[in-house]
């Protein structure tokens, strides 16, 4: 009886490790934003199966990119407290197995998008993969500009969803991309400040590492939160969503900007945490209202 239980426990643990390679919290955002983009880009009846294929395809590509990113960063992950217990630095999965897993996920995702959505949606997903792995990942070790570069693949899922349903890249889809792109900077600045010691130990030149005062990180958080405020109103201006959404986006945008200003002024862990959690509240709220107020 005991022998029968051990393989099951090992299998469950191995499955959890492979799921961890996909960065499930990141992929939750991918699922939500790509699904929202698909729905908002739909002009006729919502087709559930094509939508599911587009969202799953985008999620698989993002999960594959996350796994391949962890293969590349396994040595630096081992140097940071918050990442050293990931499956690769802890030795629970081999780099070759993780690489195969990441390539397989990415290939399946691209095939799903090509067959069931459009070549343009698949091309955007491929751009996500290439930008994340071949530009952002190596740049992280060289320049703080990597944060801006990494925000590009992070913001593409809603545009992929929009393109899959709408058939083309329009101002409405681009506004969804820009909202997520701009939102990521104050979000990432808060994370970079809270884990600045970890990033410094791993040799990542994040802004709070190369500028320990936090002045530059604070300025970026405020600048991008301020830019997000008018951009978040564009979906209403181009007819994607209505006035209720615009009012909510305005209130939430001001609240996020206030948190960013307080972080820039205080530059403390508490201020960074408030900005971090405020950003986590901001994004799902505006998506929910935008969808509910779709025109």
C-alpha positions as CSV (number, residue, x, y, z in Angstrom):
1,X,0.0,0.0,0.0
2,X,2.8,2.3,0.9
3,X,4.5,1.7,-2.5
4,X,1.4,2.6,-4.3
5,X,1.2,6.1,-2.7
6,X,4.7,7.3,-3.3
7,X,4.5,7.5,-7.2
8,X,1.3,9.4,-7.0
9,X,2.8,11.9,-4.6
10,X,5.9,12.2,-6.8
11,X,3.7,12.7,-9.9
12,X,1.7,15.4,-8.2
13,X,4.9,17.2,-7.1
14,X,6.4,16.9,-10.6
15,X,3.2,18.3,-12.2
16,X,3.3,21.2,-9.7
17,X,6.9,21.9,-10.7
18,X,6.1,22.0,-14.4
19,X,3.1,24.3,-13.7
20,X,5.5,26.5,-11.7
21,X,7.7,26.8,-14.8
22,X,4.9,28.6,-16.6
23,X,4.7,31.3,-13.9
24,X,1.0,30.7,-13.2
25,X,0.4,34.1,-11.6
26,X,1.7,35.8,-14.7
27,X,-0.3,33.4,-16.9
28,X,-3.5,34.3,-15.0
29,X,-3.0,37.9,-16.2
30,X,-2.4,36.6,-19.7
31,X,-5.6,34.6,-19.6
32,X,-7.6,37.5,-18.3
33,X,-6.2,40.2,-20.6
34,X,-6.3,38.1,-23.8
35,X,-9.9,37.0,-23.1
36,X,-10.8,40.6,-22.4
37,X,-9.1,41.7,-25.6
38,X,-10.9,39.1,-27.6
39,X,-14.3,40.0,-26.2
40,X,-13.8,43.7,-26.7
41,X,-12.7,43.2,-30.2
42,X,-15.8,41.2,-31.2
43,X,-18.3,43.1,-33.3
44,X,-20.8,40.2,-33.8
45,X,-21.9,37.2,-31.8
46,X,-19.2,35.9,-29.4
47,X,-17.9,32.6,-30.7
48,X,-16.8,30.5,-27.7
49,X,-14.5,27.9,-29.4
50,X,-12.4,30.4,-31.4
51,X,-12.2,32.6,-28.3
52,X,-11.0,29.6,-26.2
53,X,-8.4,28.6,-28.9
54,X,-7.1,32.2,-29.0
55,X,-6.9,32.5,-25.2
56,X,-5.4,29.0,-24.7
57,X,-2.9,29.6,-27.6
58,X,-1.8,32.9,-26.1
59,X,-1.5,31.4,-22.7
60,X,0.6,28.5,-24.0
61,X,3.0,30.8,-25.8
62,X,3.4,32.9,-22.6
63,X,3.8,29.8,-20.5
64,X,6.5,28.4,-22.9
65,X,8.3,31.8,-22.8
66,X,8.3,31.8,-19.0
67,X,9.7,28.2,-18.9
68,X,12.5,29.1,-21.4
69,X,13.2,32.3,-19.5
70,X,13.7,30.2,-16.3
71,X,16.1,28.0,-18.2
72,X,18.2,31.0,-19.2
73,X,18.1,32.5,-15.7
74,X,18.5,29.4,-13.5
75,X,21.9,30.5,-12.2
76,X,20.8,34.0,-11.2
77,X,17.5,32.6,-9.8
78,X,19.7,30.5,-7.5
79,X,21.2,33.7,-6.0
80,X,17.9,35.3,-5.1
81,X,15.8,34.4,-2.0
82,X,12.5,34.7,-3.7
83,X,13.5,32.5,-6.7
84,X,16.1,30.0,-5.4
85,X,13.4,27.4,-4.7
86,X,12.1,27.4,-8.3
87,X,12.2,23.9,-9.9
88,X,15.4,24.6,-12.0
89,X,17.7,26.2,-9.4
90,X,16.5,23.7,-6.8
91,X,17.3,20.8,-9.2
92,X,13.9,19.3,-9.3
93,X,13.7,19.6,-13.1
94,X,16.6,19.4,-15.5
95,X,17.4,22.3,-17.9
96,X,16.9,20.0,-20.9
97,X,13.5,18.9,-19.8
98,X,12.4,22.4,-19.0
99,X,13.7,23.6,-22.4
100,X,11.7,20.8,-24.2
101,X,8.6,21.7,-22.2
102,X,8.9,25.4,-23.0
103,X,9.5,24.8,-26.7
104,X,6.5,22.3,-26.9
105,X,4.2,24.7,-25.1
106,X,5.2,27.6,-27.4
107,X,4.8,25.5,-30.5
108,X,1.3,24.3,-29.5
109,X,0.2,27.9,-28.7
110,X,1.4,29.2,-32.1
111,X,-0.3,26.4,-34.0
112,X,-3.6,27.0,-32.1
113,X,-3.4,30.7,-33.0
114,X,-2.5,30.1,-36.6
115,X,-5.2,27.4,-37.2
116,X,-8.1,28.8,-35.2
117,X,-7.5,32.6,-35.2
118,X,-5.3,34.4,-37.7
119,X,-1.7,34.6,-38.9
120,X,-1.6,38.2,-37.5
121,X,-2.5,37.0,-34.0
122,X,0.1,34.2,-34.3
123,X,2.7,36.7,-35.5
124,X,2.0,38.9,-32.5
125,X,2.4,35.9,-30.2
126,X,5.7,35.0,-31.9
127,X,6.8,38.6,-31.3
128,X,5.9,38.1,-27.6
129,X,8.1,35.0,-27.5
130,X,11.1,36.6,-29.4
131,X,11.0,39.9,-27.5
132,X,10.8,38.2,-24.1
133,X,13.5,35.6,-24.7
134,X,16.0,37.2,-27.0
135,X,15.8,40.9,-26.1
136,X,14.4,41.3,-22.6
137,X,16.0,38.2,-20.9
138,X,19.7,39.0,-21.9
139,X,19.1,42.8,-21.5
140,X,18.0,42.3,-17.8
141,X,21.7,41.6,-16.9
142,X,22.9,44.8,-18.7
143,X,20.6,47.7,-18.4
144,X,17.6,49.0,-16.4
145,X,15.9,49.7,-19.8
146,X,15.1,46.0,-19.8
147,X,12.1,46.9,-17.6
148,X,10.6,48.9,-20.5
149,X,11.4,46.2,-23.1
150,X,9.9,43.5,-20.9
151,X,6.7,45.5,-20.7
152,X,6.2,45.0,-24.4
153,X,5.6,41.2,-24.4
154,X,3.7,41.7,-21.1
155,X,1.2,44.0,-22.9
156,X,0.8,42.0,-26.1
157,X,-1.8,39.4,-24.9
158,X,-4.8,41.8,-25.0
159,X,-3.8,43.0,-28.4
160,X,-3.4,39.3,-29.5
161,X,-6.9,38.6,-28.2
162,X,-8.3,41.8,-29.9
163,X,-6.6,40.8,-33.3
164,X,-7.9,37.3,-33.1
165,X,-11.5,38.4,-32.9
166,X,-11.3,41.8,-34.8
167,X,-9.1,40.6,-37.6
168,X,-6.8,43.6,-37.6
169,X,-4.8,46.0,-35.3
170,X,-6.9,49.1,-34.7
171,X,-6.7,52.0,-32.3
172,X,-9.0,50.2,-29.9
173,X,-6.6,47.2,-29.7
174,X,-3.6,49.5,-29.4
175,X,-5.3,51.3,-26.5
176,X,-5.6,48.0,-24.6
177,X,-1.9,47.3,-25.3
178,X,-0.9,50.8,-24.1
179,X,-2.9,50.5,-20.9
180,X,-1.2,47.3,-19.9
181,X,2.2,48.6,-21.0
182,X,2.0,51.8,-19.0
183,X,0.5,50.0,-16.0
184,X,3.4,47.6,-15.7
185,X,6.0,50.3,-15.0
186,X,4.7,51.6,-11.6
187,X,3.9,47.9,-10.8
188,X,7.4,46.8,-11.6
189,X,9.1,49.8,-9.9
190,X,7.3,48.8,-6.7
191,X,8.5,45.2,-7.1
192,X,12.0,46.3,-7.9
193,X,12.2,48.4,-4.8
194,X,10.8,45.7,-2.5
195,X,13.3,43.1,-3.8
196,X,16.2,45.5,-4.5
197,X,18.6,43.4,-2.3
198,X,17.7,40.2,-4.2
199,X,18.2,41.9,-7.6
200,X,21.5,43.4,-6.4
201,X,22.8,40.0,-5.2
202,X,21.9,38.4,-8.6
203,X,23.6,41.3,-10.5
204,X,20.5,42.7,-12.2
205,X,20.9,46.5,-12.7
206,X,17.4,47.4,-11.8
207,X,16.8,51.1,-11.1
208,X,16.7,50.7,-7.3
209,X,20.0,48.8,-7.5
210,X,21.9,51.3,-9.5
211,X,20.2,54.2,-7.8
212,X,19.8,53.1,-4.1
213,X,18.0,56.4,-3.2
214,X,15.0,55.3,-5.3
215,X,14.7,58.7,-7.0
216,X,14.8,57.3,-10.5
217,X,12.4,54.5,-9.7
218,X,10.0,56.9,-8.1
219,X,10.1,59.3,-11.1
220,X,9.4,56.4,-13.5
221,X,6.5,55.2,-11.4
222,X,4.9,58.7,-11.3
223,X,5.6,59.4,-15.0
224,X,4.1,56.2,-16.3
225,X,1.1,56.4,-13.9
226,X,0.5,59.9,-15.1
227,X,0.7,58.8,-18.8
228,X,-1.7,56.0,-18.0
229,X,-4.4,58.4,-16.9
230,X,-5.3,59.9,-20.3
231,X,-4.5,56.6,-22.2
232,X,-7.0,54.7,-20.1
233,X,-9.8,57.0,-21.5
234,X,-9.0,56.2,-25.1
235,X,-11.3,53.1,-25.2
236,X,-14.2,55.4,-24.5
237,X,-13.1,57.9,-27.1
238,X,-12.8,55.3,-29.9
239,X,-16.1,53.5,-29.0
240,X,-14.8,50.4,-27.3
241,X,-16.4,51.2,-24.0
242,X,-18.8,53.7,-22.5
243,X,-18.9,56.7,-20.2
244,X,-19.3,54.6,-17.0
245,X,-16.0,53.0,-17.8
246,X,-14.3,56.4,-18.4
247,X,-15.5,57.7,-15.0
248,X,-14.2,54.6,-13.2
249,X,-10.9,54.6,-15.1
250,X,-10.4,58.3,-14.2
251,X,-11.0,57.6,-10.5
252,X,-8.8,54.5,-10.5
253,X,-6.1,56.3,-12.5
254,X,-6.0,59.2,-10.0
255,X,-5.8,56.7,-7.1
256,X,-2.9,54.9,-8.8
257,X,-1.1,58.1,-9.5
258,X,-1.5,59.2,-5.9
259,X,0.1,55.9,-4.7
260,X,3.0,56.4,-7.2
261,X,3.5,60.0,-6.0
262,X,3.6,58.8,-2.3
263,X,6.1,56.1,-3.2
264,X,8.3,58.6,-5.1
265,X,8.2,60.9,-2.0
266,X,8.7,58.3,0.7
267,X,10.7,55.6,-1.1
268,X,9.9,53.1,1.7
269,X,9.0,49.4,1.6
270,X,5.5,50.3,2.9
271,X,4.9,52.8,0.2
272,X,6.1,50.4,-2.4
273,X,3.8,47.7,-1.1
274,X,0.8,50.0,-1.2
275,X,1.7,50.9,-4.8
276,X,2.1,47.2,-5.7
277,X,-1.2,46.2,-4.2
278,X,-2.9,49.3,-5.6
279,X,-1.7,48.3,-9.1
280,X,-3.1,44.8,-8.5
281,X,-6.5,46.2,-7.8
282,X,-6.4,48.8,-10.6
283,X,-6.0,46.5,-13.6
284,X,-8.8,43.9,-13.0
285,X,-11.2,46.6,-12.0
286,X,-10.8,48.6,-15.2
287,X,-11.0,45.4,-17.3
288,X,-14.2,44.4,-15.5
289,X,-15.8,47.8,-16.0
290,X,-14.6,48.1,-19.6
291,X,-16.2,44.7,-20.4
292,X,-19.4,45.5,-18.6
293,X,-19.7,48.9,-20.3
294,X,-18.8,47.6,-23.8
295,X,-20.5,49.5,-26.6
